[in-house]
Amino acid sequence: MLTKNTQMNRDQIEMIALDQLVPADHLVRKIDAAIDFSFIYSLVQDMYSSERGRPSIDPVVLIKMAFIQYTFGIRSMRKTIEEIETNLAYRWFLGFGFYDKVPHFSTFGKNYERRFKDTDLFEQIFYRILKEAADKKLISSEHVFIDSTHVKASANKHKFVKKVVRKETKAYQARLQDEINADREAHGKKPFPPDKFGKEEYKEIKESTTDPESGYYVKDERTKQFAYSFHAAADRNGFVLGAIVTPGNIHDSSVLEPLLEKVIEKHGKPVVVAADAGYKTPAVAQYIFENDMTPALPYTRPRTKDGYFKKHEYVYDEYYDCYLCPQGQVLKYATTTKEGYRQYFSDPVQCKDCPFLSKCTQSKEHKKLIQRHVWEFYLEEADHLRHTQENKSIYARRKETIERVFADAKEKHGMRWTTLRGLKKLSMQAMLTFAAMNLKKMACWTWKSPAIT
């Protein structure tokens, strides 16, 4: 039977508390029960004057407003304030009543510029929440999963200038130089002088005129844009243990070392480090092994052209330090380059009449070259470990941990693109997003439903 609502109770007056209107299992109740935000006062105490100026907006309220934005994936602070105006659960979380005035949307931005911009406040908040999770025995950092994702910058990809800039110095450059010179001396070669390594190299880049700190990122013909890279490490339970933000054109492998050092400093040394193919480099494998950790890295296809012998078909003899080709010829050591590669050459006299020459090399001199990095041994060890059942099961958890973190961050927490500009503001976004995700997980896992009476 069709029924029409004839009652209009819009003007009905009730005696009711705001607490009664917030559902008992609402996420804001879980978050409020999981952590006491009063720790923020001690973090910002030096940023406020105790004697001068007008009374400030409560800094806990400011940070909670940011958490509302990043926890519920609201696109901007302006929209967040609009939501707080009408959402009773958000008002309850902030400690506001029905008629309390909500701060203007520009308040957080002004406080960021005047107080928070050049501080590590948001990183401290991130690690404080992580400590709460660790105290509750929710963190399991013996296996660490590392990856990165691109966040589209607030910049027009057609507005840029081309610049020639100096190439960045790798974090491992100093120890690689020592390894190269030691290797050359072991082979009876003269070590390279310091100025040989110190020679500055340059490259041409596209620099955005809108956001110069972003990086031009090319994935394929259709994906070309200015972006930032959010690098993160997660534990086996999906808690983010650390994060670093870089321009979008920085290679993943160059960030693993500083990111892992953050994790070690805060949580101790992991047993296994799992990462995708972007991190499968000699420097990464060497760093992990030399620091008494185990890498869990994937299979990567040979990059040899079709129709040619693969590198693994040339057998390396460690004792005599040479390679043997499929026909049994010896490729002897020639030199070690300043990039860290040992070079092995075949004898062109023997190669000239070899029946497999067309499958071996395109050299006009009939000379086959094989290069082997001074840290190639560590990559080979990582490949051997890849076949163990333990490493297979650990690597398979990437999709449940770090990949799930990035998927949730983009779908539920507004991290697919950004409206902010500059590395400092993007670092704030990363810290608040991952802090909100950790807090949400901790709150849901530790929540105890109120008894039904």
C-alpha positions as CSV (number, residue, x, y, z in Angstrom):
1,M,0.0,0.0,0.0
2,L,1.3,3.4,-1.0
3,T,2.0,5.6,2.0
4,K,2.8,9.3,2.1
5,N,4.6,11.0,4.9
6,T,2.4,13.7,6.1
7,Q,4.5,14.7,9.1
8,M,7.1,17.4,8.7
9,N,9.2,17.5,11.9
10,R,11.9,19.8,10.7
11,D,11.2,22.4,13.5
12,Q,10.8,19.8,16.3
13,I,12.8,20.7,19.4
14,E,14.4,17.9,21.3
15,M,16.6,17.7,24.4
16,I,19.5,15.6,23.1
17,A,23.2,15.3,23.5
18,L,25.5,15.2,20.5
19,D,27.0,12.0,21.8
20,Q,23.7,10.3,21.3
21,L,23.6,11.0,17.6
22,V,27.0,9.5,16.8
23,P,26.7,5.7,16.1
24,A,28.3,3.5,18.7
25,D,30.7,1.9,16.1
26,H,31.5,5.0,14.0
27,L,35.1,5.2,12.9
28,V,35.7,8.4,14.8
29,R,34.8,6.7,18.1
30,K,37.3,3.9,17.3
31,I,40.0,6.5,16.6
32,D,39.2,8.5,19.7
33,A,39.5,5.4,21.8
34,A,42.7,4.2,20.2
35,I,44.9,7.3,20.9
36,D,45.1,10.4,23.1
37,F,45.8,13.3,20.8
38,S,47.0,15.5,23.7
39,F,50.6,14.4,22.9
40,I,50.5,17.1,20.1
41,Y,50.7,19.9,22.7
42,S,54.2,19.0,23.7
43,L,55.3,18.8,20.0
44,V,54.0,22.3,19.1
45,Q,54.8,24.0,22.4
46,D,57.9,25.8,21.0
47,M,55.9,27.0,17.9
48,Y,53.6,29.2,19.9
49,S,54.3,32.3,22.1
50,S,53.3,32.0,25.7
51,E,53.2,35.7,26.3
52,R,52.2,37.6,23.1
53,G,49.4,37.5,20.5
54,R,45.8,36.5,20.4
55,P,44.6,33.1,21.7
56,S,45.2,30.5,19.0
57,I,43.1,27.8,17.6
58,D,43.7,24.7,19.6
59,P,46.5,22.9,17.8
60,V,44.9,19.5,18.6
61,V,41.8,20.7,16.8
62,L,43.9,21.7,13.8
63,I,45.7,18.4,13.5
64,K,42.4,16.5,14.0
65,M,40.9,18.5,11.2
66,A,43.7,17.3,9.0
67,F,43.1,13.7,10.1
68,I,39.5,14.0,9.2
69,Q,40.5,15.1,5.7
70,Y,43.1,12.3,5.1
71,T,41.2,9.6,6.9
72,F,38.0,10.0,4.9
73,G,39.7,11.0,1.6
74,I,38.2,14.5,1.5
75,R,39.8,16.4,-1.4
76,S,40.6,19.7,0.3
77,M,40.6,21.6,3.6
78,R,37.8,23.8,2.2
79,K,35.6,20.8,1.6
80,T,36.6,19.3,5.0
81,I,35.3,22.4,6.8
82,E,32.1,22.2,4.8
83,E,31.7,18.6,6.0
84,I,32.5,19.4,9.6
85,E,29.8,22.1,9.5
86,T,27.1,19.5,8.9
87,N,28.6,16.2,10.0
88,L,27.8,15.5,13.7
89,A,30.4,12.7,14.0
90,Y,33.1,15.1,12.9
91,R,31.9,17.7,15.3
92,W,32.0,15.1,18.1
93,F,35.5,14.0,17.2
94,L,36.7,17.6,17.4
95,G,35.0,18.3,20.6
96,F,32.6,20.8,19.2
97,G,28.9,21.2,20.2
98,F,25.9,21.9,18.0
99,Y,26.6,25.7,17.8
100,D,30.4,25.9,18.1
101,K,31.9,27.9,15.3
102,V,34.1,25.8,13.0
103,P,37.5,27.4,12.0
104,H,37.8,29.0,8.6
105,F,39.3,26.7,5.9
106,S,42.3,28.9,5.6
107,T,43.3,28.5,9.2
108,F,45.2,25.3,8.8
109,G,47.1,26.7,5.7
110,K,48.1,29.8,7.6
111,N,49.3,27.8,10.6
112,Y,51.3,25.6,8.3
113,E,53.0,28.5,6.7
114,R,53.7,30.4,9.9
115,R,54.5,27.5,12.3
116,F,54.7,24.0,10.8
117,K,56.3,24.5,7.4
118,D,60.0,24.0,8.3
119,T,59.5,21.5,11.1
120,D,59.2,17.7,11.3
121,L,55.9,17.9,13.2
122,F,54.0,15.6,10.8
123,E,56.8,13.1,10.8
124,Q,56.8,13.1,14.6
125,I,53.0,12.6,14.6
126,F,53.4,9.7,12.2
127,Y,56.0,8.0,14.4
128,R,54.1,8.6,17.6
129,I,51.1,6.8,16.1
130,L,53.4,4.0,15.0
131,K,54.8,3.7,18.5
132,E,51.3,3.4,19.9
133,A,50.7,0.5,17.4
134,A,54.0,-1.1,18.4
135,D,53.2,-0.8,22.1
136,K,49.9,-2.6,21.4
137,K,52.0,-5.4,19.7
138,L,50.5,-4.8,16.3
139,I,53.8,-4.2,14.4
140,S,55.7,-7.1,12.9
141,S,58.8,-5.7,11.3
142,E,60.9,-8.9,10.7
143,H,59.7,-8.8,7.1
144,V,59.7,-5.3,5.4
145,F,58.1,-4.7,2.0
146,I,59.3,-1.7,0.0
147,D,57.8,0.0,-3.0
148,S,56.8,3.4,-4.5
149,T,53.9,4.9,-6.3
150,H,53.5,8.1,-8.4
151,V,51.2,10.9,-7.3
152,K,50.2,13.2,-10.1
153,A,51.4,16.7,-9.4
154,S,49.3,19.9,-9.5
155,A,51.1,21.0,-12.7
156,N,50.3,21.3,-16.4
157,K,52.4,18.8,-18.3
158,H,52.7,21.2,-21.2
159,K,54.1,24.1,-19.2
160,F,57.8,23.4,-18.7
161,V,61.3,24.6,-19.5
162,K,64.2,22.4,-20.5
163,K,67.2,22.6,-18.2
164,V,70.6,21.0,-18.0
165,V,71.3,19.8,-14.4
166,R,74.0,17.9,-12.7
167,K,73.2,14.2,-12.1
168,E,72.5,13.2,-8.5
169,T,75.2,11.5,-6.5
170,K,74.2,8.0,-5.5
171,A,74.0,7.1,-1.8
172,Y,76.4,4.2,-2.4
173,Q,78.9,6.1,-4.6
174,A,81.7,6.4,-2.1
175,R,81.7,2.7,-1.2
176,L,81.4,1.7,-4.9
177,Q,84.5,3.8,-5.7
178,D,86.4,2.0,-3.0
179,E,85.3,-1.3,-4.4
180,I,86.3,-0.4,-8.0
181,N,89.8,0.7,-7.0
182,A,90.3,-2.4,-4.8
183,D,89.2,-4.6,-7.7
184,R,91.5,-2.8,-10.2
185,E,94.5,-3.2,-7.8
186,A,93.7,-6.9,-7.4
187,H,93.9,-7.3,-11.2
188,G,97.2,-5.3,-11.4
189,K,95.6,-2.1,-12.7
190,K,96.2,1.4,-11.4
191,P,93.3,2.8,-9.2
192,F,91.3,5.7,-10.6
193,P,92.3,9.1,-9.2
194,P,89.6,10.9,-7.2
195,D,89.0,13.4,-10.0
196,K,88.1,10.5,-12.3
197,F,85.1,9.7,-10.2
198,G,84.4,13.3,-9.1
199,K,83.9,14.5,-12.7
200,E,80.5,16.0,-12.8
201,E,77.9,14.6,-15.2
202,Y,74.9,16.4,-16.6
203,K,71.6,15.6,-18.1
204,E,68.7,17.5,-19.7
205,I,65.4,17.5,-17.9
206,K,61.9,19.1,-18.2
207,E,61.2,21.4,-15.3
208,S,57.6,22.4,-14.6
209,T,57.1,26.1,-14.5
210,T,54.1,25.5,-12.2
211,D,55.7,23.2,-9.6
212,P,59.5,23.1,-10.2
213,E,60.1,20.5,-7.5
214,S,58.0,17.8,-9.2
215,G,59.6,15.5,-11.8
216,Y,58.6,14.6,-15.3
217,Y,57.5,11.0,-15.3
218,V,57.1,8.8,-18.4
219,K,55.5,5.4,-18.1
220,D,54.3,4.8,-21.6
221,E,53.1,6.8,-24.6
222,R,49.9,7.8,-22.9
223,T,51.2,8.4,-19.4
224,K,53.5,11.5,-19.4
225,Q,53.1,13.9,-16.6
226,F,54.7,15.8,-13.7
227,A,54.5,13.7,-10.6
228,Y,56.0,12.9,-7.2
229,S,57.1,9.5,-6.0
230,F,55.9,8.3,-2.6
231,H,58.3,5.7,-1.4
232,A,57.1,3.6,1.6
233,A,58.0,0.5,3.7
234,A,55.4,-1.7,5.2
235,D,55.4,-4.6,7.7
236,R,53.6,-7.9,7.1
237,N,50.5,-6.5,8.8
238,G,50.2,-3.6,6.4
239,F,51.4,-0.9,8.8
240,V,53.5,1.8,7.0
241,L,56.9,1.9,8.8
242,G,58.5,4.8,7.0
243,A,58.1,7.0,3.9
244,I,60.1,9.4,1.7
245,V,58.8,11.7,-1.0
246,T,60.9,12.5,-4.1
247,P,60.3,14.0,-7.5
248,G,58.7,11.6,-9.9
249,N,61.8,11.1,-12.0
250,I,64.0,9.6,-9.3
251,H,64.7,5.9,-9.7
252,D,63.3,3.7,-7.0
253,S,66.6,1.9,-6.2
254,S,68.3,5.1,-5.2
255,V,65.8,5.6,-2.3
256,L,65.8,2.1,-0.8
257,E,68.9,2.7,1.3
258,P,67.8,5.9,3.1
259,L,64.3,4.5,3.5
260,L,65.6,1.3,5.0
261,E,67.8,3.2,7.3
262,K,64.8,5.0,8.7
263,V,63.1,1.7,9.3
264,I,66.2,0.3,11.1
265,E,66.5,3.4,13.2
266,K,62.9,3.3,14.4
267,H,62.1,-0.4,14.5
268,G,65.3,-2.4,14.3
269,K,66.9,-4.4,11.5
270,P,64.5,-6.6,9.6
271,V,65.3,-10.2,8.7
272,V,64.0,-10.0,5.1
273,V,63.5,-7.1,2.7
274,A,61.1,-7.7,-0.2
275,A,61.0,-5.4,-3.2
276,D,60.0,-5.5,-6.8
277,A,62.1,-5.6,-10.0
278,G,62.8,-1.8,-9.8
279,Y,65.0,-2.4,-6.8
280,K,66.9,-5.4,-8.3
281,T,70.3,-3.7,-8.8
282,P,73.8,-4.8,-7.6
283,A,74.0,-1.8,-5.2
284,V,70.7,-2.8,-3.5
285,A,71.6,-6.4,-3.2
286,Q,75.0,-5.6,-1.8
287,Y,73.6,-3.2,0.8
288,I,71.0,-5.7,2.0
289,F,73.5,-8.6,2.3
290,E,76.3,-6.6,3.8
291,N,73.9,-5.3,6.5
292,D,73.0,-8.9,7.5
293,M,69.5,-8.9,5.9
294,T,68.1,-11.2,3.3
295,P,66.6,-9.9,0.0
296,A,63.4,-11.2,-1.5
297,L,63.6,-10.1,-5.2
298,P,61.7,-11.3,-8.2
299,Y,62.7,-12.9,-11.5
300,T,63.7,-10.5,-14.2
301,R,63.8,-11.5,-17.9
302,P,67.1,-11.4,-19.8
303,R,67.5,-8.2,-21.8
304,T,69.3,-9.9,-24.7
305,K,67.9,-9.5,-28.2
306,D,66.0,-12.5,-29.6
307,G,68.1,-15.0,-31.5
308,Y,71.2,-14.3,-29.4
309,F,72.8,-16.3,-26.5
310,K,71.6,-15.2,-23.1
311,K,74.2,-14.0,-20.6
312,H,73.6,-17.0,-18.3
313,E,74.7,-19.3,-21.2
314,Y,78.2,-17.9,-20.7
315,V,79.6,-19.6,-17.6
316,Y,81.5,-17.5,-15.2
317,D,84.6,-19.3,-13.6
318,E,85.2,-17.5,-10.3
319,Y,88.5,-19.2,-9.6
320,Y,90.1,-18.2,-12.9
321,D,88.0,-15.0,-13.2
322,C,86.9,-15.6,-16.7
323,Y,83.9,-16.5,-18.8
324,L,83.4,-19.6,-21.0
325,C,81.3,-19.2,-24.1
326,P,79.0,-22.1,-25.4
327,Q,81.8,-23.2,-27.7
328,G,84.3,-23.4,-24.8
329,Q,86.3,-20.3,-25.6
330,V,87.7,-18.3,-22.7
331,L,86.7,-14.6,-22.4
332,K,89.5,-13.0,-20.4
333,Y,89.4,-10.1,-18.0
334,A,90.4,-6.8,-19.6
335,T,89.6,-3.9,-17.2
336,T,87.2,-2.5,-14.6
337,T,85.4,0.6,-15.6
338,K,84.6,3.6,-13.4
339,E,81.0,2.6,-13.5
340,G,81.9,-0.6,-11.7
341,Y,81.8,-3.2,-14.5
342,R,84.5,-5.7,-15.2
343,Q,84.9,-6.3,-18.9
344,Y,85.7,-9.7,-20.4
345,F,86.7,-10.0,-24.1
346,S,86.9,-13.0,-26.4
347,D,89.7,-13.7,-28.9
348,P,88.6,-12.4,-32.3
349,V,90.9,-14.8,-34.1
350,Q,89.0,-17.8,-32.7
351,C,85.6,-16.1,-33.0
352,K,86.0,-15.2,-36.7
353,D,85.3,-18.8,-37.8
354,C,82.9,-19.8,-35.0
355,P,79.7,-21.3,-36.4
356,F,77.7,-19.5,-33.6
357,L,79.2,-16.1,-34.3
358,S,75.8,-14.7,-35.6
359,K,74.2,-15.7,-32.3
360,C,76.9,-14.3,-30.2
361,T,77.9,-10.8,-31.2
362,Q,77.3,-8.1,-33.9
363,S,80.8,-6.7,-33.4
364,K,82.6,-5.9,-36.7
365,E,85.8,-7.0,-35.0
366,H,84.3,-10.4,-34.1
367,K,85.0,-9.7,-30.5
368,K,82.4,-10.6,-27.8
369,L,82.2,-8.4,-24.7
370,I,80.6,-9.5,-21.4
371,Q,80.3,-7.1,-18.5
372,R,80.1,-8.2,-14.9
373,H,79.4,-5.7,-12.0
374,V,81.8,-5.8,-9.1
375,W,78.8,-6.6,-6.9
376,E,77.2,-9.1,-9.4
377,F,77.8,-11.9,-6.9
378,Y,75.2,-10.4,-4.5
379,L,72.6,-10.4,-7.3
380,E,73.4,-14.0,-8.1
381,E,72.9,-14.9,-4.4
382,A,69.6,-13.1,-4.4
383,D,68.5,-15.1,-7.5
384,H,69.5,-18.3,-5.7
385,L,67.4,-17.4,-2.7
386,R,64.4,-16.6,-5.0
387,H,63.9,-20.4,-5.5
388,T,63.5,-21.1,-1.8
389,Q,60.0,-21.7,-0.5
390,E,60.4,-19.1,2.3
391,N,61.4,-16.3,-0.1
392,K,58.6,-17.3,-2.5
393,S,56.0,-17.0,0.3
394,I,57.4,-13.7,1.6
395,Y,57.5,-12.1,-1.8
396,A,54.0,-13.2,-2.5
397,R,52.8,-11.1,0.4
398,R,53.7,-7.9,-1.4
399,K,50.3,-7.7,-2.9
400,E,48.7,-8.0,0.5
401,T,51.0,-5.4,2.2
402,I,52.7,-2.6,0.4
403,E,50.6,-2.9,-2.8
404,R,47.4,-2.9,-0.8
405,V,48.7,0.2,1.1
406,F,49.1,2.2,-2.1
407,A,45.8,0.9,-3.5
408,D,43.9,2.0,-0.4
409,A,45.7,5.3,-0.2
410,K,44.7,6.1,-3.8
411,E,41.1,4.8,-3.7
412,K,40.1,5.8,-0.1
413,H,42.5,8.5,1.0
414,G,42.8,10.9,-1.9
415,M,46.4,10.1,-2.9
416,R,45.9,9.5,-6.6
417,W,46.7,13.2,-7.3
418,T,47.6,16.2,-5.2
419,T,46.5,19.8,-5.0
420,L,49.6,20.8,-3.1
421,R,52.9,22.0,-4.5
422,G,56.5,21.5,-3.4
423,L,58.4,18.7,-1.6
424,K,57.7,19.9,1.9
425,K,53.9,20.0,1.4
426,L,53.9,16.7,-0.4
427,S,55.9,15.2,2.5
428,M,53.3,16.5,4.9
429,Q,50.6,14.9,2.7
430,A,52.5,11.6,2.8
431,M,53.0,11.6,6.5
432,L,49.4,12.5,7.3
433,T,48.0,10.0,4.8
434,F,50.1,7.1,6.1
435,A,49.6,8.2,9.7
436,A,45.8,8.2,9.1
437,M,45.9,4.8,7.5
438,N,48.0,3.4,10.4
439,L,45.7,5.0,13.0
440,K,42.6,3.7,11.2
441,K,44.0,0.1,11.2
442,M,45.1,0.3,14.8
443,A,41.7,1.7,15.8
444,C,39.8,-1.0,14.1
445,W,42.0,-3.8,15.4
446,T,41.8,-2.7,19.0
447,W,38.2,-1.5,19.1
448,K,35.9,-3.2,21.7
449,S,32.2,-2.7,21.0
450,P,30.3,-1.2,23.9
451,A,28.1,-3.7,25.8
452,I,24.5,-3.7,24.7
453,T,22.2,-2.9,27.6
